[in-house]
Structure formats: structure tokens, C-alpha cells
């Protein structure tokens, strides 16, 4: 069993938990993920490692409430325990030799982008961060990004905080003004990552994207997390859990990934609604 040490609500739909998991904390690196179950009968869900405290043996995870399992996880409180917390899984983000990096995060994807930005800063790289949200009320981790970035731009779609617009606006301005990054790393909704990649392409800047497709076992056996790459005109299948989650953005078939990513959206909404109704009845 794995104990919840701390719980923090980042906004109305996003929660941060710190879990006592010494073996995971000892090995986890930025870009990797864990798989957990909320209870013995529950489904397995992947969540990116959002930070570790090796001395304490704790692992930080951040999740958005979108389905039944994340709703049940959100009901957990400090001192509660969960039965399964497996990891670290996946390949860590490549950081070697990068001296000037631009991190572009969107929504809850910023939780994945933050430890990557922190690691680059620790290694002495110049870190430019652009983070975007639909509105001010959904903003998360601004102070944390500010602490590890040489420059931070906050964007909101509705203009309620920071600059008005999406994350490609300041990125395009920087590239048009002659700024050259060794690497752009973008993490967030698939549509956002697609257009960040398209924005960078005319300037020839390498782009890494973090893919988070449907995932079941996390070891490459189920095939649910397959991602299609296009290399030299040929379509290549990779698995995000063992070959990723980071990939070359210019190789991703984003249209296929977006289509597959929405396959179970209605099911998730119904499962979330049913779970909420059960929890309400249990409280009555």
C-alpha cells in the first residue's frame, strides 16, 4: 500500500498528490510516468511523475478529473492509501547537450512540463517557458515555472490573465525575431502540440512532444498506446509506454492521434457521472 502524504487542489478540476513510494522516488526522472490503481478492483491509469523528493521517498503526481477513476482518486485524502503505484516507466526526457531550451505547456500538461523545465535549469541551460490555459481560473504552477525559468510567458485563451491568445503566439514572435533554441519541448493537448510543431517547422528547430495516448499495461504488451510515426514516407508504429512518451514532433501523425484520443470521451463522461451519483448516494 502507498500512503498519501499531502494533497493540494491546484484548481477546480486539477489535484496534486504526494505519495510515499521510496523505490519509485529513488529512480524516477523527468518525463517518466507511473501506473496506479485507486482500489483492488479499479482500472490502471498512467500519470506522469510531476516531481520527487528522494530524501523523503515521495513522488508527486498531478491529475485532472475527467473520468471515474480520477474522480475516485480525487476523493482520497491525506493519510489514505492506494494499493498500486508502479514505476518509473517510459524513457526519461533527453537533456544532454541542450543549452537553450523552450518549454511549451498547455493546461494540465504543464504538470508534465514542470519537472522537465526544472531539470534543464538544474543542468545550467537557459530555460524559456510558455504556459497556456483557457482562463485564469484554470491556471496552475505559475510560481513553480517562474522559479525555474529565465523567462516565462503566461497565455490565456480568453485574455483573463497574462497575454491573450494561445501558446503559439509568443513562440512565433520569438522565432520571427531571430531567437534560436536548441530544442522546443511541448506538452499538452494534442491539437496544441500539433500547432506548436507546425509553428516551429519553418525555422528548423527540433521539437519534442510528449504523447499520452490510451494506455493499459504500460509495458508494451497491450498495444493500446500505439503511436504512428512517418519516417521517409513510411509509417512506423511505436508504443508510447516503452518507446516514449517523448517523440520527434515532426514525425507524429497528429490527425490519427487526435482521432484515437477521442474514442472513449463519451464513455469517460458517463463513467464520471455514474461515479459521482454513486458517491452522492453513499453520502446520503
Residue pairs with C-beta under 8 A, 6 or more apart in sequence:
1 81
1 82
1 83
2 19
2 20
2 21
2 36
2 81
2 82
2 83
2 84
2 85
3 19
3 20
3 79
3 80
3 81
4 17
4 18
4 19
4 20
4 76
4 77
4 78
4 79
4 80
4 81
4 82
5 18
5 19
5 20
5 56
5 58
5 78
6 16
6 17
6 18
6 78
7 15
7 16
7 17
7 18
7 76
7 77
7 78
8 15
8 16
8 17
9 15
9 16
10 16
10 62
10 140
10 141
11 137
11 138
11 139
11 140
12 137
13 64
13 65
13 138
14 62
14 63
14 64
14 65
14 108
14 111
14 138
14 140
15 62
15 63
15 65
15 73
15 74
16 50
16 60
16 61
16 62
16 111
17 60
17 61
17 62
17 63
17 73
17 76
18 53
18 58
18 59
18 60
18 61
19 58
19 59
19 60
19 61
19 82
19 85
20 56
20 57
20 58
21 34
21 57
21 58
21 59
21 85
22 57
24 34
24 49
24 52
24 59
24 85
24 86
24 87
24 88
25 52
25 53
25 54
25 56
25 57
25 58
25 59
26 54
26 57
27 88
28 34
28 49
28 52
28 59
28 87
28 88
29 49
29 88
29 92
29 93
29 119
30 49
30 92
30 93
30 95
30 115
30 116
30 118
30 119
31 48
31 90
31 91
31 92
31 93
31 112
31 115
31 116
31 210
31 245
31 246
32 48
32 49
32 87
32 88
32 89
32 90
32 91
32 92
33 46
33 47
33 48
33 49
33 87
33 88
33 89
33 90
33 218
33 245
34 46
34 47
34 49
34 59
34 61
34 85
34 86
34 87
34 88
34 89
35 44
35 45
35 46
35 47
35 84
35 86
35 87
35 89
35 215
35 217
35 218
36 44
36 45
36 47
36 61
36 73
36 82
36 84
36 85
36 86
37 43
37 44
37 45
37 82
37 83
37 84
38 69
38 72
38 73
38 76
38 82
39 72
39 82
39 83
40 83
42 69
42 72
43 69
44 84
44 216
44 217
44 218
45 69
45 70
46 89
46 212
46 215
46 218
46 241
47 61
47 62
47 63
48 61
48 62
48 111
48 112
48 210
48 212
48 245
49 59
49 60
49 61
49 87
49 88
49 115
50 60
50 61
50 62
50 111
50 112
50 114
50 115
51 59
51 60
51 114
51 115
51 118
52 58
52 59
52 60
53 60
59 85
59 87
62 108
62 111
62 140
63 70
63 73
63 74
63 108
64 70
64 107
64 108
65 71
65 74
65 272
66 268
66 272
67 268
67 269
67 271
67 272
68 268
68 271
68 272
68 274
68 275
70 272
71 272
71 275
71 276
71 279
72 275
73 82
75 279
76 82
86 218
89 218
89 219
89 241
90 240
90 241
90 242
90 244
90 245
91 242
91 243
91 244
91 245
91 246
93 116
93 119
93 185
93 208
93 210
93 246
94 208
94 246
95 119
95 120
95 123
95 125
97 182
98 120
98 123
98 125
98 182
98 183
99 124
99 125
99 126
99 182
100 125
100 126
100 128
100 180
100 181
100 182
101 120
101 125
101 126
101 127
101 128
101 181
101 182
101 183
101 184
101 185
102 128
102 129
102 130
102 171
102 174
102 181
102 183
102 184
102 185
103 113
103 116
103 117
103 120
103 127
103 128
103 129
103 130
103 149
103 185
103 186
103 187
104 113
104 129
104 130
104 131
104 132
104 167
104 171
104 184
104 185
104 186
104 187
104 188
104 192
104 196
105 112
105 113
105 114
105 129
105 130
105 131
105 132
105 145
105 167
105 186
105 187
105 188
106 131
106 132
106 133
106 167
106 186
106 187
106 188
106 189
106 192
106 193
107 132
107 133
107 134
107 138
107 188
107 189
108 140
108 188
109 187
109 188
109 189
109 192
109 210
110 131
110 140
110 141
110 145
110 187
110 188
111 140
111 141
112 187
112 210
112 212
113 129
113 131
113 185
113 187
113 188
113 210
114 141
114 144
114 145
114 148
116 185
116 187
117 127
117 129
117 145
117 148
117 149
118 144
118 148
120 127
120 148
121 127
121 148
121 149
126 150
127 148
127 149
127 150
127 151
128 149
128 150
128 151
128 152
128 174
128 181
129 145
129 148
129 149
129 151
129 152
129 153
130 152
130 153
130 155
130 167
130 170
130 171
131 141
131 142
131 145
131 152
131 153
131 154
131 155
131 167
132 154
132 155
132 156
132 157
132 166
132 167
132 188
132 192
133 139
133 140
133 154
133 155
133 156
133 157
133 161
134 156
134 157
134 158
135 156
135 157
135 158
135 160
135 161
136 156
136 160
136 161
137 160
139 154
139 156
139 161
142 152
142 154
145 152
146 152
153 162
153 163
153 170
154 161
154 162
154 163
155 162
155 163
155 164
155 165
155 166
155 167
155 169
155 170
156 162
156 163
156 164
157 164
157 165
157 166
158 164
159 165
163 169
163 170
166 192
166 195
167 186
167 188
167 192
167 196
168 195
168 196
168 199
171 184
171 196
171 199
171 200
172 199
175 199
175 200
175 203
175 205
180 203
180 205
181 205
182 206
183 205
183 206
183 207
183 208
184 196
184 200
184 205
184 206
184 207
184 208
184 249
185 207
185 208
185 209
185 210
185 246
186 192
186 193
186 196
186 197
186 207
186 208
186 209
186 210
186 249
187 193
187 209
187 210
190 254
190 257
190 258
190 261
191 254
191 258
193 209
193 210
193 249
193 252
193 254
194 252
194 254
194 258
196 207
196 209
196 249
197 207
197 209
197 249
197 250
197 252
197 254
200 207
200 249
201 207
201 250
206 248
207 248
207 249
207 250
208 246
208 247
208 248
208 249
209 246
209 247
209 248
209 249
209 252
210 244
210 245
210 246
211 225
211 227
211 240
211 244
211 245
211 246
211 247
211 252
211 257
212 240
212 245
213 224
213 225
213 226
213 227
213 240
213 257
213 260
213 261
214 224
214 225
214 260
214 261
214 263
214 264
215 222
215 224
215 225
215 240
215 241
216 222
216 224
216 225
217 224
217 241
218 241
219 241
219 242
220 239
220 241
220 242
220 243
223 239
225 239
225 240
225 241
226 237
226 238
226 239
226 240
227 237
227 238
227 239
227 240
227 243
227 244
227 247
227 252
227 253
227 257
228 235
228 236
228 237
228 238
228 252
228 253
228 256
228 257
229 235
229 236
229 237
229 238
229 247
229 248
229 251
229 252
229 253
230 236
230 251
230 252
230 253
231 251
235 253
236 251
238 244
238 247
240 247
